[in-house]
Amino acid sequence: MFEKVLVANRGEIAIRVMRTLKEMGIVSVAVYSEADRDSPHTEEADEARLLGPAVPSESYLSIERLLEAAEQADAEAIHPGYGFLAENAEFAAACDKAGVAFIGPPASAIEAMGSKTRARELMSEAGVPIVPGTTSPVESVADAKKQAKEIGYPVACKAAGGGGGKGFRVAGSEEELADAFEGAAREGEKFFSDPTVYLERYLEDPRHVEVQVLADSHGNVIHLGERDCSIQRRHQKLIEESPAPHVDEEMRERIGKIATDAATAVSYRSAGTVEGLQTGDDYFFLEMNTRVQVEHCVTEMVTGIDIVREQLLIAAGEQLSVGQDEVELRGHAIECRINAEAAHKNFAPAPGGITSYREPAGPGVRVDSGVVAGSEVTPLYDPLIAKLIVWDTDRGRATARMLRALGEYEIGGLVTLVPFHEAILATDQWRNAETCRDLIGDKKWLKSLAPEDSPAPVAEDAEDAEVAERTYSVEVDGRLHSVKVIGAPAASANPGPAAGLRRPPRRERAATAGAGAGATDTLVSPIQGTVLRVAVKDGDEVQDGALICVVEAMKMENEITAHRPGKVSELGVTEGGSVAAGDVIAKIE
């Protein structure tokens, strides 16, 4: 077994991996960007090393810097977590070349399943049912129109290298196809460096059901049952549960075989997830995620199997610790993703500072978190800050336990999805195990979740800020050290985050949900980000709800729409430019 492992990630998943490393007696190494110097994952690790600037391409996405950090730390293996380079075949191959074990599947399996078109082709050849659509890339909008006529509308335009809901657009008709195709290609290029797009029949209201698989190098391939991930926004998961409420034993056995056959077809090794769409008794292969999933926790809760531990055993060349006949699903588990998002503003990203923080507790409650009081949630990274997971003997009791736990969760100073989860879990739709797509798509219902106004946080009085003992983060040769200083703090006009609880700036700047009330001509941005597309120009006449521009923030594309009908004037954004929350986008008169 390894003696030292570098975790090439941040936030809650880095901490979750480090906890298993600690239980196994393995030394953990954290990496961090300049924006994450004070992040909890650097404190959880036995040692921490600086990668570089806050921009992901110069830190968490830099293969060269990650391997340099592993070499400097004498780490024998790298665990990629999820996101960033977790499904990057080049990274897996580079680790192998450098003599560092990659705690994940071989590069060949990542490459085979990383391209959704290649994966669909392989699964079709292996006899695994796939959603009707193309198995090769679609080169242009004109070609897409031809293919869509054969497939039938609505169609899903999907980035070949996509995942996590990114690079996924739906066209309900030929008139919508060009925008959907170009949007999927743009996100594919931005997030996966691959603009290739393919088409699938878009199933109107399927259940998203996935199967967890484990495979070692000794020929053992098993599944750990399924998860239902049907509660989504923008094709990205919000709530997951296991077992799936509409899967019986016969279907569980059938889709489990589909998943293990899929893993066997690409000589898979490690933990992986086969995702599919369930419509009635039919089940179609969607894609395979060649990494540990965000929602792996619910499977751990119902099986008692530590999936990260199994990953480590497999990567070290050992056999799985459990056989298929030993896997048993007990009770019911639910996970709610606690994102820094404003559901009442159509799930707009809501970065900011956390002024107070208290996690729920009690029987059957688990919190995987990457923040504490004083943490700053930056727009540079994913909006997921924590996962709340509960277990109980059945779905009804697990729901009651989740509602109790959500009520205990305190995250001050930040807008999160806690109110959304409380609302949706109290509905008849959830109680009846429906997909809740009608609710999530209902802007009126979402706006009803708006929090009551609260005063902006104020800075501490100087007298209150005085402390006898202070902790500072100091870097020496790229390695992070904590230094305690006893005594009165040094005078400073800007003490910085290490000097105590970090307070967010006053950033409430007259922003509202898609932007402004109908009583004003001014359309303002509800978020900070990069302008990817501007759909209008000065002088254009627009209707209420018309697309004005697209702003990318926290790895999501957000459509800013007109808040009233009228003529566009004083357009204040350009493609490729940046915009801050509260900035004027345009006037609509």
VOLUMTI-214234 format. One record per residue (C-alpha): residue number from 1; x, y, z. Coordinates in Angstrom, 3 decimals, decimal comma, always signed. Layout:
BEGIN
 num       c1       c2       c3
 NUM        X        Y        Z
...
This chain:
BEGIN
 num       c1       c2       c3
   1   +0,000   +0,000   +0,000
   2   +1,068   +3,601   -0,621
   3   +2,755   +5,587   +2,138
   4   +2,063   +9,063   +0,718
   5   -0,679  +10,302   -1,628
   6   -1,176  +13,729   -3,203
   7   -4,807  +14,825   -3,619
   8   -5,063  +16,873   -6,817
   9   -8,235  +18,734   -5,895
  10   -9,781  +21,215   -3,483
  11  -12,818  +21,685   -1,269
  12  -15,038  +18,948   +0,098
  13  -13,802  +16,126   -2,153
  14  -10,167  +16,757   -1,157
  15  -11,103  +16,549   +2,528
  16  -13,233  +13,460   +1,962
  17  -10,314  +11,623   +0,288
  18   -7,890  +12,749   +3,011
  19  -10,116  +11,282   +5,730
  20   -9,849   +7,821   +4,222
  21   -6,090   +8,276   +3,772
  22   -5,800   +9,114   +7,468
  23   -7,819   +6,018   +8,449
  24   -5,493   +3,869   +6,326
  25   -2,355   +5,407   +7,838
  26   -1,347   +7,108   +4,580
  27   +0,262  +10,563   +4,610
  28   -1,800  +13,089   +2,635
  29   -0,502  +16,002   +0,560
  30   -2,799  +18,889   -0,355
  31   -2,290  +21,269   -3,245
  32   -3,780  +24,736   -3,423
  33   -4,003  +27,827   -5,576
  34   -3,245  +31,327   -4,322
  35   -6,994  +31,810   -3,773
  36   -7,145  +28,718   -1,545
  37   -4,309  +29,447   +0,900
  38   -6,708  +29,450   +3,847
  39   -9,036  +26,714   +2,602
  40   -9,866  +23,935   +5,081
  41   -8,465  +21,217   +2,813
  42   -4,950  +22,609   +3,310
  43   -5,354  +22,176   +7,066
  44   -6,811  +18,672   +6,804
  45   -3,719  +17,394   +4,970
  46   -0,442  +16,386   +6,572
  47   +1,303  +18,864   +4,281
  48   +0,254  +21,356   +1,616
  49   +1,985  +22,721   -1,476
  50   +1,290  +25,779   -3,602
  51   +0,462  +25,144   -7,254
  52   +0,150  +28,663   -8,612
  53   -2,331  +31,475   -9,352
  54   -6,071  +31,193   -8,705
  55   -6,913  +30,600  -12,375
  56   -7,488  +26,809  -12,711
  57   -5,385  +26,532  -15,875
  58   -2,359  +27,692  -13,876
  59   -3,033  +25,572  -10,807
  60   -5,496  +22,676  -10,534
  61   -5,504  +22,051  -14,298
  62   -1,719  +22,226  -14,718
  63   -0,380  +18,701  -15,195
  64   +3,198  +19,962  -15,029
  65   +2,707  +21,739  -11,695
  66   +0,840  +18,840  -10,130
  67   +3,587  +16,386  -11,042
  68   +6,217  +18,817   -9,756
  69   +4,354  +19,023   -6,444
  70   +4,149  +15,224   -6,255
  71   +7,870  +14,923   -6,916
  72   +8,760  +17,555   -4,307
  73   +6,556  +15,843   -1,730
  74   +7,818  +12,335   -2,613
  75   +4,216  +11,230   -3,168
  76   +3,839   +7,749   -4,653
  77   +0,322   +8,282   -5,994
  78   -2,175  +10,994   -6,974
  79   -5,907  +10,930   -6,288
  80   -7,684  +13,327   -8,690
  81  -11,063  +13,522   -6,910
  82  -13,731  +14,638   -9,399
  83  -13,697  +17,520  -11,874
  84  -10,492  +19,280  -12,938
  85   -8,190  +16,497  -14,319
  86  -10,067  +13,486  -12,912
  87  -11,173  +12,296  -16,369
  88   -8,169  +13,506  -18,315
  89   -6,417  +10,648  -20,131
  90   -3,342  +12,807  -20,734
  91   -2,973  +13,338  -16,980
  92   -3,334   +9,627  -16,231
  93   -0,715   +8,814  -18,871
  94   +1,635  +11,542  -17,563
  95   +1,376  +10,109  -14,039
  96   +2,238   +6,657  -15,368
  97   +5,221   +8,051  -17,300
  98   +6,451   +9,875  -14,186
  99   +6,244   +6,716  -12,105
 100   +3,384   +8,042   -9,970
 101   +0,320   +5,835   -9,527
 102   -2,895   +7,407  -10,807
 103   -5,742   +6,467   -8,462
 104   -8,268   +5,944  -11,198
 105   -8,738   +3,928  -14,378
 106   -6,033   +3,461  -17,044
 107   -5,675   +6,200  -19,633
 108   -7,057   +3,886  -22,320
 109  -10,355   +3,456  -20,447
 110  -10,635   +7,197  -19,792
 111  -10,008   +7,873  -23,471
 112  -12,543   +5,276  -24,593
 113  -15,295   +6,518  -22,281
 114  -14,250  +10,189  -22,236
 115  -15,428  +10,635  -25,801
 116  -19,194  +10,178  -25,601
 117  -19,407   +9,311  -29,296
 118  -16,740   +6,615  -28,953
 119  -18,401   +5,320  -25,778
 120  -21,786   +5,063  -27,514
 121  -20,152   +3,207  -30,391
 122  -18,401   +0,774  -28,021
 123  -21,552   +0,149  -26,001
 124  -23,621   -0,423  -29,118
 125  -21,061   -2,966  -30,341
 126  -21,139   -4,647  -26,914
 127  -24,928   -5,000  -27,089
 128  -25,621   -2,368  -24,429
 129  -28,811   -0,387  -25,226
 130  -28,115   +3,283  -26,015
 131  -30,368   +6,321  -26,445
 132  -31,257   +6,692  -30,154
 133  -28,927   +9,141  -31,870
 134  -25,562   +9,452  -33,600
 135  -22,477   +7,421  -32,724
 136  -20,130   +9,717  -34,617
 137  -19,478  +13,474  -34,398
 138  -21,806  +15,895  -36,172
 139  -19,658  +18,347  -38,108
 140  -21,952  +21,337  -38,685
 141  -25,369  +22,849  -38,051
 142  -26,410  +21,755  -41,551
 143  -25,440  +18,150  -40,769
 144  -27,196  +18,432  -37,413
 145  -30,435  +19,423  -39,170
 146  -30,251  +16,325  -41,369
 147  -29,558  +14,023  -38,417
 148  -32,259  +15,632  -36,271
 149  -34,904  +14,917  -38,913
 150  -34,026  +11,213  -38,716
 151  -33,842  +11,132  -34,911
 152  -36,936  +13,288  -34,375
 153  -37,398  +16,368  -32,192
 154  -36,717  +17,234  -29,452
 155  -32,991  +16,459  -29,729
 156  -30,147  +16,895  -27,281
 157  -26,947  +18,487  -28,603
 158  -24,125  +17,159  -26,443
 159  -20,407  +17,847  -26,274
 160  -18,454  +14,663  -26,989
 161  -16,087  +15,348  -24,108
 162  -18,772  +16,761  -21,829
 163  -20,076  +15,782  -18,442
 164  -21,622  +17,192  -15,291
 165  -24,359  +18,879  -17,332
 166  -21,907  +21,006  -19,297
 167  -22,041  +20,971  -23,077
 168  -25,698  +19,867  -23,048
 169  -28,364  +21,837  -24,937
 170  -31,861  +20,866  -26,072
 171  -33,553  +21,880  -29,313
 172  -37,308  +21,448  -29,436
 173  -37,485  +22,353  -33,121
 174  -35,294  +23,087  -36,127
 175  -35,496  +26,820  -35,312
 176  -33,760  +26,182  -31,985
 177  -31,130  +23,775  -33,332
 178  -28,425  +26,251  -34,350
 179  -28,314  +27,922  -30,924
 180  -28,302  +24,555  -29,144
 181  -25,570  +23,128  -31,363
 182  -23,338  +26,189  -31,069
 183  -23,907  +26,429  -27,304
 184  -22,920  +22,789  -26,765
 185  -19,815  +23,229  -28,951
 186  -18,822  +26,400  -27,096
 187  -19,099  +24,752  -23,667
 188  -17,295  +21,669  -24,954
 189  -14,385  +23,807  -26,103
 190  -14,325  +25,898  -22,917
 191  -14,548  +23,120  -20,321
 192  -13,130  +20,088  -22,136
 193  -11,003  +21,558  -24,954
 194  -13,150  +19,644  -27,443
 195  -15,893  +21,373  -29,509
 196  -17,100  +18,076  -31,018
 197  -20,887  +17,617  -30,772
 198  -23,204  +14,649  -31,266
 199  -27,003  +14,317  -31,190
 200  -29,362  +12,139  -29,148
 201  -33,119  +11,828  -28,946
 202  -34,132  +13,963  -25,970
 203  -36,375  +11,915  -23,722
 204  -38,967  +14,267  -22,236
 205  -39,204  +13,167  -18,610
 206  -36,936  +10,182  -17,951
 207  -35,462   +9,217  -14,623
 208  -31,691   +9,626  -14,378
 209  -30,500   +6,357  -12,861
 210  -26,826   +5,440  -12,542
 211  -24,973   +2,346  -11,359
 212  -21,799   +2,355   -9,251
 213  -19,148   -0,119  -10,404
 214  -15,818   -1,278   -8,966
 215  -13,238   -3,219  -10,963
 216   -9,756   -4,398   -9,986
 217   -6,796   -5,761  -11,953
 218   -7,585   -9,337  -10,896
 219  -10,688   -9,682  -13,056
 220  -13,242   -8,746  -10,392
 221  -15,996   -6,424  -11,617
 222  -18,959   -5,698   -9,329
 223  -21,717   -3,142   -8,929
 224  -22,968   -1,502   -5,743
 225  -26,534   -0,891   -6,821
 226  -27,995   +2,267   -8,285
 227  -28,624   +5,920   -7,498
 228  -31,488   +8,084   -8,724
 229  -30,309  +11,580   -9,712
 230  -33,447  +12,903  -11,410
 231  -33,710  +16,181   -9,471
 232  -31,602  +18,461  -11,675
 233  -31,257  +22,018  -12,920
 234  -29,644  +22,691  -16,299
 235  -28,966  +18,954  -16,524
 236  -26,818  +19,136  -13,384
 237  -27,746  +17,122  -10,300
 238  -29,105  +18,688   -7,127
 239  -30,488  +15,752   -5,108
 240  -29,486  +12,078   -5,291
 241  -30,846   +9,023   -3,528
 242  -30,218   +5,303   -3,216
 243  -31,818   +2,926   -3,867
 244  -33,770   +4,377   -6,797
 245  -37,497   +4,537   -5,931
 246  -38,650   +3,094   -9,264
 247  -36,128   +0,249   -9,586
 248  -37,151   -3,216   -8,409
 249  -34,905   -6,241   -7,859
 250  -35,344   -7,506  -11,420
 251  -34,362   -4,168  -12,934
 252  -31,509   -3,753  -10,437
 253  -30,013   -7,034  -11,595
 254  -30,533   -6,110  -15,255
 255  -28,983   -2,625  -15,103
 256  -26,219   -3,912  -12,836
 257  -25,259   -6,344  -15,610
 258  -25,383   -3,524  -18,179
 259  -22,967   -1,537  -16,011
 260  -20,507   -4,377  -15,370
 261  -20,609   -5,341  -19,064
 262  -19,806   -1,724  -19,967
 263  -16,827   -1,704  -17,581
 264  -15,578   -5,041  -18,896
 265  -15,822   -3,820  -22,501
 266  -13,119   -1,191  -21,892
 267  -10,968   -3,230  -19,454
 268  -11,961   -0,838  -16,694
 269  -10,121   -0,621  -13,385
 270  -11,114   +1,552  -10,374
 271  -14,429   +3,083   -9,301
 272  -16,697   +4,296  -12,068
 273  -20,322   +5,093  -12,751
 274  -22,480   +4,016  -15,664
 275  -25,217   +6,592  -16,169
 276  -28,478   +5,807  -17,870
 277  -32,021   +6,972  -18,528
 278  -34,970   +4,988  -17,231
 279  -38,349   +5,270  -18,918
 280  -40,757   +2,707  -17,500
 281  -39,084   -0,680  -17,795
 282  -36,599   +0,535  -20,428
 283  -33,049   +1,544  -19,545
 284  -30,603   +3,217  -21,952
 285  -26,856   +3,740  -21,549
 286  -26,047   +7,436  -21,377
 287  -22,352   +7,698  -20,495
 288  -19,692   +6,400  -18,139
 289  -17,970   +8,668  -15,650
 290  -14,459   +7,381  -15,085
 291  -14,000   +8,783  -11,576
 292  -15,567   +8,907   -8,152
 293  -18,900  +10,728   -8,363
 294  -20,005  +13,691   -6,260
 295  -22,907  +11,535   -5,083
 296  -20,906   +8,420   -4,181
 297  -21,788   +9,096   -0,528
 298  -25,356   +7,775   -0,780
 299  -24,032   +4,450   -2,060
 300  -21,574   +4,328   +0,829
 301  -24,416   +4,961   +3,278
 302  -26,617   +2,091   +2,037
 303  -23,822   -0,450   +1,424
 304  -21,323   +0,418   +4,159
 305  -18,520   +0,285   +1,570
 306  -15,890   +3,059   +1,490
 307  -15,550   +3,670   -2,261
 308  -12,391   +5,783   -1,929
 309  -10,769   +3,012   +0,088
 310  -11,576   +0,549   -2,697
 311  -10,006   +2,952   -5,213
 312   -6,802   +2,978   -3,195
 313   -6,725   -0,822   -2,906
 314   -7,254   -1,202   -6,649
 315   -4,568   +1,361   -7,536
 316   -2,106   -0,455   -5,259
 317   -2,718   -3,684   -7,198
 318   -4,806   -5,366   -4,516
 319   -8,142   -7,136   -4,899
 320  -11,508   -5,660   -4,010
 321  -12,370   -6,181   -0,366
 322  -15,903   -7,296   -1,225
 323  -17,551   -9,644   -3,731
 324  -20,845   -9,179   -5,582
 325  -22,687  -11,637   -3,328
 326  -21,636   -9,594   -0,279
 327  -23,153   -6,326   -1,525
 328  -26,402   -5,554   +0,274
 329  -28,479   -2,376   +0,127
 330  -29,833   -1,449   +3,548
 331  -32,250   +1,417   +4,212
 332  -32,395   +4,593   +2,161
 333  -29,964   +7,501   +1,721
 334  -30,503  +11,000   +0,294
 335  -27,940  +13,653   -0,610
 336  -28,594  +17,377   -1,076
 337  -25,927  +19,450   -2,787
 338  -25,370  +22,672   -0,891
 339  -24,428  +25,054   -3,689
 340  -23,743  +28,768   -3,438
 341  -26,614  +29,546   -5,793
 342  -29,769  +31,627   -5,710
 343  -32,619  +29,320   -6,707
 344  -35,015  +32,296   -6,776
 345  -32,798  +33,865   -9,464
 346  -32,940  +30,780  -11,687
 347  -30,002  +29,197   -9,827
 348  -27,627  +32,075  -10,500
 349  -24,206  +31,620   -8,862
 350  -23,942  +33,468   -5,542
 351  -20,288  +33,715   -4,484
 352  -19,397  +35,547   -1,301
 353  -18,135  +35,226   +2,239
 354  -19,420  +32,921   +4,984
 355  -19,891  +34,888   +8,206
 356  -21,165  +32,017  +10,375
 357  -21,289  +28,278   +9,888
 358  -22,901  +25,415  +11,832
 359  -23,409  +21,919  +10,443
 360  -26,326  +19,654  +11,342
 361  -25,673  +16,491  +13,356
 362  -27,453  +13,577  +14,986
 363  -28,200   +9,963  +13,995
 364  -27,779   +9,118  +10,324
 365  -26,449  +12,559   +9,297
 366  -23,228  +13,102   +7,340
 367  -21,775  +16,365   +6,051
 368  -18,948  +16,466   +3,504
 369  -17,918  +20,117   +3,531
 370  -15,095  +22,266   +2,224
 371  -15,833  +25,474   +4,127
 372  -15,849  +26,998   +7,617
 373  -16,884  +30,339   +9,088
 374  -14,740  +32,947   +7,334
 375  -14,378  +31,004   +4,087
 376  -14,736  +32,933   +0,840
 377  -16,635  +31,212   -1,977
 378  -14,945  +32,483   -5,118
 379  -16,569  +32,669   -8,598
 380  -13,477  +30,961  -10,019
 381  -14,550  +27,463   -9,006
 382  -17,585  +25,188   -8,779
 383  -20,459  +26,509   -6,596
 384  -20,649  +23,263   -4,566
 385  -19,528  +24,041   -1,005
 386  -20,857  +20,999   +0,867
 387  -22,980  +17,865   +0,619
 388  -25,579  +16,922   +3,216
 389  -26,287  +13,183   +3,338
 390  -28,751  +11,331   +5,533
 391  -29,703   +7,687   +6,051
 392  -32,734   +6,007   +7,577
 393  -34,659   +2,772   +7,259
 394  -36,867   +3,878   +4,343
 395  -37,400   +6,803   +1,965
 396  -40,085   +8,516   +4,024
 397  -38,006   +8,479   +7,192
 398  -34,891   +9,562   +5,300
 399  -36,846  +12,522   +3,902
 400  -37,986  +13,542   +7,392
 401  -34,415  +13,279   +8,636
 402  -33,126  +15,390   +5,737
 403  -35,687  +18,107   +6,434
 404  -34,652  +18,148  +10,086
 405  -30,968  +18,378   +9,123
 406  -31,589  +21,155   +6,589
 407  -33,363  +23,110   +9,299
 408  -30,263  +22,855  +11,490
 409  -27,828  +23,949   +8,758
 410  -26,598  +27,505   +9,320
 411  -24,571  +29,239   +6,600
 412  -24,496  +32,949   +7,341
 413  -23,703  +35,659   +4,812
 414  -24,185  +33,433   +1,764
 415  -27,152  +32,518   -0,422
 416  -27,352  +28,716   -0,803
 417  -29,755  +26,027   -1,998
 418  -30,841  +25,072   +1,532
 419  -34,259  +26,812   +1,164
 420  -34,754  +25,145   -2,235
 421  -34,094  +21,696   -0,790
 422  -36,443  +22,323   +2,130
 423  -39,189  +23,410   -0,250
 424  -38,895  +20,625   -2,789
 425  -38,619  +17,820   -0,218
 426  -41,915  +19,000   +1,281
 427  -43,852  +18,653   -2,002
 428  -46,203  +15,915   -3,119
 429  -44,052  +15,502   -6,229
 430  -41,058  +14,436   -4,134
 431  -43,258  +12,298   -1,886
 432  -44,529  +10,495   -4,998
 433  -40,969  +10,103   -6,340
 434  -41,562  +12,259   -9,411
 435  -38,764  +14,061  -11,255
 436  -40,059  +17,523  -10,135
 437  -39,076  +19,018  -13,506
 438  -42,249  +21,101  -13,614
 439  -41,401  +22,780  -10,303
 440  -37,756  +23,410  -11,117
 441  -38,776  +24,954  -14,434
 442  -41,448  +27,145  -12,820
 443  -39,873  +30,588  -12,349
 444  -42,815  +31,772  -10,251
 445  -42,312  +28,901   -7,807
 446  -38,567  +29,515   -7,718
 447  -39,068  +33,229   -7,001
 448  -41,217  +32,277   -4,022
 449  -38,038  +30,894   -2,438
 450  -36,403  +34,341   -2,230
 451  -34,896  +34,877   +1,245
 452  -36,035  +37,751   +3,408
 453  -33,794  +40,822   +3,187
 454  -31,095  +40,929   +5,815
 455  -28,565  +43,664   +6,552
 456  -25,150  +43,367   +4,946
 457  -22,483  +42,039   +7,308
 458  -20,462  +44,744   +9,020
 459  -16,848  +44,695  +10,036
 460  -15,919  +43,866  +13,595
 461  -15,085  +46,674  +15,974
 462  -11,354  +47,022  +16,482
 463  -11,833  +46,145  +20,144
 464  -13,691  +42,931  +19,254
 465  -10,992  +41,986  +16,747
 466   -8,267  +41,928  +19,384
 467   -7,195  +38,374  +20,185
 468   -4,381  +36,957  +22,254
 469   -3,444  +34,208  +19,831
 470   -3,405  +34,437  +16,032
 471   -2,581  +31,923  +13,321
 472   -0,851  +32,886  +10,073
 473   -0,201  +30,857   +6,917
 474   +3,412  +31,057   +5,741
 475   +4,914  +29,530   +2,600
 476   +8,475  +28,255   +2,633
 477   +9,834  +26,787   -0,632
 478   +6,269  +26,303   -1,884
 479   +5,135  +24,397   +1,213
 480   +2,442  +25,779   +3,510
 481   +3,101  +26,095   +7,255
 482   +0,884  +27,383  +10,075
 483   +2,527  +29,796  +12,513
 484   +0,957  +30,891  +15,808
 485   +1,731  +34,356  +17,156
 486   +0,910  +35,141  +20,772
 487   +0,190  +38,763  +21,687
 488   -1,549  +41,836  +20,369
 489   -1,974  +42,010  +16,572
 490   +0,205  +44,334  +14,542
 491   -1,519  +47,485  +13,342
 492   -2,658  +47,214   +9,738
 493   -5,105  +48,984   +7,513
 494   -5,886  +45,654   +5,865
 495   -5,207  +42,711   +8,158
 496   -6,245  +40,163   +5,528
 497   -7,946  +36,802   +5,934
 498   -5,349  +35,368   +8,311
 499   -6,076  +38,094  +10,833
 500   -9,444  +36,684  +11,801
 501  -12,865  +36,102  +10,366
 502  -12,941  +37,149   +6,735
 503  -15,772  +39,544   +5,970
 504  -17,122  +39,936   +2,459
 505  -17,200  +43,382   +0,887
 506  -20,502  +45,162   +0,501
 507  -21,522  +43,690   -2,802
 508  -25,280  +44,178   -2,672
 509  -25,593  +46,679   -5,511
 510  -29,275  +46,929   -6,512
 511  -29,161  +43,638   -8,379
 512  -32,318  +41,588   -8,700
 513  -33,316  +38,300  -10,310
 514  -32,914  +38,396  -14,166
 515  -32,297  +41,842  -13,324
 516  -34,378  +44,705  -12,273
 517  -37,984  +45,263  -11,533
 518  -40,416  +46,221  -14,217
 519  -40,552  +49,772  -12,844
 520  -37,039  +50,638  -14,041
 521  -35,476  +50,755  -17,486
 522  -32,128  +49,501  -16,209
 523  -31,124  +45,871  -16,614
 524  -28,311  +44,949  -14,219
 525  -26,231  +41,792  -13,884
 526  -27,175  +39,570  -10,925
 527  -23,744  +37,911  -11,021
 528  -20,051  +38,470  -11,603
 529  -18,496  +36,680  -14,551
 530  -17,323  +36,686  -18,158
 531  -19,618  +37,689  -21,022
 532  -19,627  +34,801  -23,494
 533  -22,254  +36,099  -25,876
 534  -24,223  +39,277  -26,540
 535  -27,476  +38,576  -28,377
 536  -28,631  +42,171  -29,043
 537  -27,353  +45,582  -30,111
 538  -28,396  +49,140  -29,382
 539  -31,708  +49,949  -31,035
 540  -33,058  +46,377  -31,067
 541  -36,677  +45,882  -30,025
 542  -37,038  +42,996  -27,539
 543  -39,866  +41,223  -25,773
 544  -40,060  +40,443  -22,056
 545  -37,841  +37,389  -21,427
 546  -35,751  +37,822  -24,597
 547  -32,090  +36,773  -24,347
 548  -29,790  +39,779  -23,877
 549  -26,467  +38,098  -23,077
 550  -24,832  +34,975  -21,613
 551  -22,542  +35,318  -18,576
 552  -20,270  +32,491  -17,445
 553  -19,693  +32,237  -13,697
 554  -18,683  +29,360  -11,411
 555  -18,450  +26,985  -14,392
 556  -22,032  +27,696  -15,501
 557  -23,494  +29,633  -18,392
 558  -26,241  +32,015  -17,210
 559  -28,716  +33,613  -19,581
 560  -29,553  +37,235  -18,748
 561  -32,973  +38,056  -20,153
 562  -35,002  +41,212  -20,675
 563  -37,110  +42,200  -17,655
 564  -39,587  +44,124  -19,812
 565  -40,400  +44,743  -23,487
 566  -38,842  +47,748  -25,181
 567  -35,887  +49,155  -27,112
 568  -32,292  +48,347  -26,106
 569  -30,019  +51,325  -25,435
 570  -26,732  +52,029  -23,657
 571  -25,572  +48,424  -24,054
 572  -22,722  +48,096  -21,562
 573  -21,292  +44,611  -22,220
 574  -19,141  +43,094  -24,941
 575  -18,295  +39,494  -25,751
 576  -15,187  +38,375  -23,879
 577  -15,457  +41,216  -21,383
 578  -16,149  +40,918  -17,665
 579  -19,127  +42,070  -15,643
 580  -19,637  +42,492  -11,887
 581  -22,804  +41,913   -9,886
 582  -24,831  +45,105  -10,126
 583  -23,172  +46,391  -13,303
 584  -25,546  +47,873  -15,863
 585  -25,960  +45,576  -18,861
 586  -28,312  +47,807  -20,819
 587  -31,379  +49,994  -20,650
 588  -34,652  +48,748  -22,080
 589  -37,007  +51,643  -22,711
